[in-house]
Amino acid sequence: MPVGWFWFLSALVPVIGLVKIGAQAIADRYTYMPLVGLFVALAWGMSELVNRWRYRRVALSVLAAASVLACGIVTSLQLPCWRDTEALCRHALRVTSGNYLAHYVLGSTLLQKGRVDEAKTEFALALRMGPGFSPALSGLGRALLREGKDTEAAAWFNQTLELFPQHPVAHYLLAGLLVRQNKLDEATRHFEEALRSNPALFEAQYELARLLVARGNPDAGLPHALAALRLAPDSPEAYVGVGSALLAQGKPRDALPHFQAALKSGPEFAAARLGYSKALLGLGKLEEAEVHLRNALRAQPDNTEGHRLLAEVYAAEKRTRELRDEYTQMVRLAPNWPEPLNNLAWLLATHPNAEFRDGAEAVSLAERACQLTGGTNLAMLATLAAAYAEANRFPDAVSTQQKVCALAAAQGQSGPAETFKSRLELYQSGTAYRSP
């Protein structure tokens, strides 16, 4: 009895508030170790108590069976509370009061399930019970993002940062919102702030790497991509991040193993297959790249980047029919993307084989590309001039090509200026241009 009793008292010391452990004052788990002492006292004490009973074996057997049965019944009643996170949180809220943490966790769980309105209610309750509880603030922001209310979400994230300037998740979520708004400098700053507070935040490392690579700064992006890979060595996204940074540095051979690793971790990950194809293209392995691109497009037929890369393969192999079809697909999928509009217009206006030329369609595409770029892109203006010439609109071709020559001279591009001048002479003579 003394051993069990003193075990119980000694094990209670660390969890009775003399030393604070976390935010909670009490918790069921605090009884696990102390109760061992009481069970020791009960087991050995019961043995001594019944030692002289005549039918002690029968009595103990019945008592043990009844105890096991009672434990089984209570366990069956308790198990539904542990079915999943939502059930556990709702049970916690039934048996406690002022439990803002349970409201927050329940809100996060509901948000993951797409039940946004219910999640917002739980986050609001968490804030009412725990004013300034930063996870609930950022949770409301996440819920507003799900609803597409970017302005309101940004307000919540900023409010979180006013209360907690170093809150890494708020910085990270606000950075992602700013990326969508194309405020890339501000987004970069918030990603960096998030990582300054928590360098182990995988999402911030990965997204910052992507942003820096997309902005043409792979040297700065690579360390963040490598950090993301160290944090999540099994993540296909992390491998793609490293591979993309290396590819942007002009190192397709170094990038290839990372894309291969990404494909092993996530065989259906389209970004990994596209990255792998880019690396193969960089190494001149066109046939192998085509196989992977076709597989990627089979899984995601509307992936414009996949069509663009496949068009690169067909252009390198001079497979005009397939190239035209890919450009057509890209224009259909992204009608406001100037590059495929221009490329298809150029093919239809200047191809040596009349089978592939269509002056009227080329003019329509080229005019659209120039409209989207504000009429200031040399290459697209030159395509428009060639399209006018193919459509026998030579006065338009001449005037457009004169703009091209003037713009090239103003920009100091002496090499292209000579090429543009020779085309102008062709149009002035009533001859359309044919690409070599």
C-alpha positions in Angstrom: 0.0 0.0 0.0 2.7 2.6 0.8 4.6 1.9 -2.4 1.4 2.4 -4.5 0.3 5.5 -2.6 3.7 7.2 -2.7 4.0 6.3 -6.4 0.7 8.0 -7.0 1.7 11.2 -5.1 5.2 11.4 -6.6 3.9 11.0 -10.1 1.3 13.8 -9.6 3.9 16.4 -8.6 5.0 17.3 -12.2 1.3 17.8 -13.3 -0.4 19.6 -10.5 0.6 23.1 -11.6 4.0 23.5 -9.9 5.6 23.3 -13.3 3.4 24.6 -16.2 3.2 22.2 -19.1 1.5 23.8 -22.2 -1.6 26.0 -22.0 -3.9 23.5 -20.2 -4.2 23.2 -16.4 -5.6 19.7 -16.4 -5.7 16.8 -18.8 -6.7 13.2 -18.8 -3.2 12.1 -19.8 -1.8 13.5 -16.6 -3.4 10.5 -14.7 -1.7 7.8 -16.8 1.5 7.4 -14.8 0.1 8.3 -11.3 -2.7 5.7 -11.5 -0.1 2.9 -12.0 0.6 3.4 -8.3 -3.0 2.9 -7.3 -3.3 -0.2 -9.4 -0.2 -1.6 -7.7 -1.8 -1.0 -4.3 -5.1 -2.4 -5.5 -3.6 -5.6 -7.0 -1.3 -6.5 -4.2 -3.7 -5.2 -1.5 -6.5 -7.3 -2.9 -4.3 -10.4 -2.9 -3.5 -10.0 0.8 -7.1 -9.2 1.6 -8.5 -12.4 0.2 -5.6 -14.6 1.1 -7.6 -16.4 3.8 -10.8 -16.7 1.9 -12.1 -20.2 1.4 -13.3 -19.6 -2.2 -10.8 -16.9 -3.1 -9.9 -18.3 -6.5 -13.6 -18.3 -7.6 -14.2 -14.9 -6.1 -11.1 -13.4 -7.8 -12.0 -15.0 -11.1 -15.5 -13.6 -11.0 -14.2 -10.1 -9.9 -11.6 -10.2 -12.7 -14.2 -11.2 -15.3 -16.6 -8.5 -14.1 -13.8 -5.9 -14.3 -12.8 -6.9 -17.9 -16.5 -6.8 -18.9 -17.0 -3.4 -17.3 -13.9 -2.0 -19.1 -15.1 -3.5 -22.4 -18.5 -1.8 -22.0 -17.0 1.6 -21.1 -14.5 1.3 -23.9 -17.2 0.6 -26.5 -19.0 3.7 -25.2 -15.9 5.8 -25.5 -14.6 4.6 -28.9 -17.0 6.8 -31.0 -15.4 9.9 -29.4 -12.1 8.8 -31.1 -13.5 8.0 -34.5 -11.9 11.0 -36.1 -10.8 14.6 -35.3 -14.2 16.1 -35.7 -15.8 13.5 -33.3 -13.0 14.1 -30.7 -13.3 17.9 -30.8 -17.1 17.8 -30.5 -16.8 15.4 -27.5 -14.3 17.8 -25.9 -16.6 20.7 -26.4 -19.5 18.7 -24.8 -17.5 18.0 -21.6 -15.6 21.3 -21.3 -16.3 25.0 -21.4 -14.2 27.9 -22.8 -12.2 25.4 -24.9 -11.0 27.7 -27.7 -8.4 25.2 -28.8 -11.0 22.6 -29.5 -13.1 25.1 -31.4 -10.0 26.0 -33.5 -9.1 22.4 -34.3 -12.7 21.6 -35.2 -12.8 24.7 -37.4 -9.6 23.5 -39.2 -11.0 20.0 -39.7 -14.2 21.4 -41.1 -12.3 23.7 -43.4 -10.4 20.7 -44.8 -13.7 19.0 -45.5 -14.9 22.0 -47.4 -17.5 23.0 -44.8 -16.5 26.6 -44.8 -19.4 28.3 -43.1 -19.3 25.8 -40.2 -15.5 26.3 -40.0 -15.9 30.1 -39.8 -18.4 29.7 -36.9 -15.9 27.6 -35.0 -13.0 30.0 -35.6 -15.2 32.9 -34.4 -16.1 31.0 -31.2 -12.4 30.3 -30.6 -11.7 34.0 -30.9 -14.6 34.9 -28.6 -13.2 32.6 -25.9 -9.6 33.3 -26.6 -9.2 36.9 -27.9 -6.0 37.3 -29.9 -5.6 33.5 -30.4 -3.5 33.8 -33.5 -4.3 30.4 -35.1 -8.0 31.2 -35.1 -7.3 34.6 -36.7 -5.3 33.0 -39.5 -8.0 30.2 -39.7 -10.7 32.8 -40.5 -8.4 34.2 -43.1 -8.0 30.8 -44.7 -11.8 30.3 -44.7 -12.2 33.6 -46.5 -9.6 32.6 -49.0 -11.7 29.5 -49.7 -14.6 31.7 -50.4 -12.6 33.8 -52.8 -12.8 36.9 -50.5 -9.2 37.9 -50.9 -9.6 41.5 -49.6 -11.3 40.3 -46.4 -8.8 37.5 -46.0 -5.9 39.9 -46.3 -7.4 42.1 -43.6 -7.5 39.1 -41.2 -3.9 38.2 -41.9 -2.8 41.8 -41.4 -4.8 41.9 -38.1 -3.0 38.7 -37.1 0.4 40.3 -37.9 -0.5 43.5 -35.9 -1.0 41.3 -32.8 1.8 38.8 -33.6 4.3 40.4 -36.0 6.4 37.3 -36.3 3.5 34.9 -37.0 4.9 32.6 -39.7 1.7 31.1 -41.0 0.0 34.5 -41.4 3.1 35.8 -43.3 3.0 32.7 -45.5 -0.7 32.9 -46.3 -0.6 36.6 -47.0 2.3 36.0 -49.3 0.4 33.4 -51.3 -2.5 35.9 -51.6 -0.2 38.6 -52.8 1.3 36.2 -55.5 -2.2 35.8 -56.9 -2.6 39.6 -57.0 0.8 39.8 -58.8 2.3 41.9 -56.0 5.5 39.8 -56.2 7.8 42.1 -54.2 5.5 42.2 -51.3 4.9 38.5 -51.5 8.7 37.8 -51.5 9.1 39.9 -48.4 6.3 38.1 -46.5 7.7 34.7 -47.5 11.1 35.8 -46.1 9.4 37.0 -42.9 7.7 33.7 -42.5 11.0 31.8 -42.8 12.8 34.2 -40.5 10.3 33.2 -37.8 10.1 29.5 -38.8 12.8 28.2 -41.2 11.2 24.8 -40.9 7.9 25.9 -42.6 8.1 23.7 -45.7 5.3 25.5 -47.7 7.1 28.8 -47.4 10.4 27.4 -48.4 8.9 25.7 -51.4 6.7 28.6 -52.5 9.5 31.1 -52.2 11.7 28.9 -54.3 9.0 28.7 -57.0 8.5 32.5 -56.9 12.2 33.3 -57.2 12.7 30.9 -60.1 9.6 32.2 -61.9 11.0 35.8 -61.5 14.2 34.7 -63.2 16.4 34.4 -60.1 17.1 30.7 -59.8 20.4 31.3 -57.9 18.4 32.8 -55.0 15.6 30.2 -55.4 17.8 27.1 -55.3 18.8 27.3 -51.6 15.1 27.5 -50.6 14.2 24.6 -52.8 17.0 22.5 -51.2 15.8 23.6 -47.7 12.3 22.4 -48.7 13.7 19.1 -49.8 15.6 18.6 -46.5 12.3 19.3 -44.6 10.3 16.8 -46.8 12.7 14.3 -48.4 9.8 12.2 -49.7 7.9 15.1 -51.3 7.6 15.1 -55.1 6.9 18.8 -55.0 10.3 19.5 -53.2 12.2 17.5 -55.8 10.4 19.4 -58.6 11.4 22.6 -56.9 15.0 21.7 -56.9 14.9 20.4 -60.5 13.2 23.5 -61.7 15.8 25.8 -60.1 18.6 23.8 -61.6 16.9 23.8 -65.0 16.5 27.6 -64.8 20.3 27.8 -64.2 20.9 25.9 -67.4 21.8 22.6 -65.8 19.4 20.0 -67.3 21.8 17.1 -66.5 21.8 18.0 -62.8 18.1 18.6 -62.8 17.2 15.3 -64.4 17.7 13.1 -61.3 15.5 15.3 -59.2 12.6 15.0 -61.6 13.2 11.2 -61.7 13.0 11.1 -57.9 9.8 13.2 -58.0 8.3 10.7 -60.5 9.1 7.8 -58.2 7.4 9.6 -55.2 4.4 10.7 -57.3 4.1 9.0 -60.7 1.0 10.9 -61.5 2.5 14.3 -60.6 2.1 16.3 -63.9 4.7 18.9 -62.9 7.3 16.2 -62.3 6.7 14.7 -65.8 6.8 18.1 -67.4 10.0 19.1 -65.6 11.5 15.8 -66.6 10.5 16.5 -70.2 12.1 19.9 -70.1 15.4 18.4 -68.8 15.3 15.9 -71.6 14.7 18.7 -74.1 17.7 20.5 -72.7 19.8 17.4 -73.3 18.5 17.0 -76.9 16.6 13.8 -76.1 13.6 14.7 -78.2 12.0 11.2 -78.6 12.1 10.4 -74.9 10.7 13.9 -74.1 7.8 13.4 -76.5 6.9 10.1 -74.8 6.7 11.7 -71.3 4.9 14.8 -72.6 2.2 12.6 -74.3 1.8 10.7 -71.0 1.5 13.9 -69.1 -1.1 15.3 -71.5 -3.0 12.1 -71.4 -3.5 12.7 -67.7 -4.1 16.4 -68.1 -5.2 17.2 -71.7 -5.7 20.9 -70.9 -2.2 21.5 -69.6 -1.0 24.4 -71.7 2.7 24.0 -70.6 2.6 20.4 -71.8 1.4 21.5 -75.2 4.0 24.2 -75.3 6.8 21.8 -74.7 5.4 19.3 -77.1 5.4 22.1 -79.7 9.1 22.6 -79.0 9.7 19.0 -79.8 7.7 19.2 -83.1 9.5 22.5 -84.1 12.9 20.9 -83.5 11.9 17.9 -85.6 10.2 20.1 -88.3 6.9 18.1 -87.9 4.7 21.0 -89.2 1.3 19.3 -89.1 1.7 18.3 -85.4 3.3 21.7 -84.6 0.3 23.5 -86.1 -2.1 21.2 -84.1 -0.3 22.0 -80.9 -0.4 25.7 -81.5 -4.1 25.4 -82.3 -4.7 23.6 -79.0 -2.8 26.2 -77.0 -4.8 29.0 -78.6 -8.0 27.2 -77.8 -6.9 26.6 -74.1 -5.4 30.0 -73.6 -7.0 32.5 -76.0 -5.2 35.5 -74.3 -1.7 34.0 -74.4 0.2 36.1 -77.0 3.0 33.7 -77.7 1.0 30.8 -79.2 -1.2 33.3 -81.1 1.9 34.8 -82.6 3.6 31.4 -83.3 0.5 30.0 -85.1 0.1 33.2 -87.0 3.7 33.1 -88.2 3.4 29.4 -89.3 0.2 30.2 -91.2 1.7 33.3 -92.8 5.2 32.3 -93.8 5.4 28.5 -94.2 7.0 27.5 -97.5 4.3 24.8 -98.1 1.0 26.4 -99.3 -0.9 23.5 -97.6 -0.2 25.1 -94.2 -0.7 28.8 -95.1 -3.9 30.7 -94.3 -3.5 34.5 -94.6 -6.9 35.5 -93.2 -6.5 33.3 -90.1 -2.9 34.5 -89.7 -4.1 38.1 -89.7 -6.8 37.5 -87.1 -4.3 35.7 -84.8 -1.5 38.2 -85.2 -3.8 41.2 -84.6 -5.0 39.6 -81.4 -1.4 39.0 -80.2 -0.5 42.6 -81.0 -3.5 43.9 -79.2 -2.7 41.9 -76.1 0.9 43.2 -76.0 0.0 46.8 -76.7 1.5 46.9 -80.2 5.0 47.2 -78.8 6.4 43.7 -79.4 8.8 43.7 -82.3 8.4 40.0 -83.1 4.6 40.1 -83.0 4.4 43.3 -85.2 6.7 41.5 -87.7 4.4 38.5 -87.7 1.4 40.8 -88.3 3.2 42.4 -91.3 3.9 38.9 -92.7 0.3 37.9 -92.2 -0.9 41.0 -94.1 1.4 40.2 -96.9 0.2 36.6 -97.1 -3.4 38.0 -97.2 -2.4 40.3 -100.1 -2.9 43.3 -97.9 0.5 44.8 -98.9 -0.2 48.4 -98.0 -0.9 47.2 -94.4 2.1 45.0 -94.5 4.3 47.9 -95.6 3.1 50.3 -93.0 3.3 47.7 -90.2 6.8 46.7 -91.2 7.9 50.3 -91.3 6.7 50.5 -87.6 8.9 47.4 -86.9 11.9 49.0 -88.5 11.5 52.3 -86.6 11.0 50.4 -83.3 14.1 48.2 -83.9 16.2 51.3 -84.7 14.9 53.1 -81.6 15.8 50.1 -79.5 19.3 50.0 -81.0 18.8 46.5 -82.4 21.1 46.7 -85.5 21.0 43.0 -86.4 17.3 42.5 -86.4 16.9 45.9 -88.1 18.7 44.7 -91.2 16.4 41.6 -91.3 13.3 43.7 -90.9 14.5 46.1 -93.6 14.9 43.3 -96.1 11.4 42.1 -95.4 10.1 45.7 -95.9 11.6 45.7 -99.4 9.8 42.4 -100.1 6.5 43.8 -99.1 7.1 46.9 -101.1 7.6 44.8 -104.1 4.4 42.9 -103.5 6.0 39.7 -102.3 5.1 37.7 -99.2 7.8 36.5 -96.9 8.6 32.7 -96.6 10.4 31.3 -93.6 13.5 29.2 -94.4 
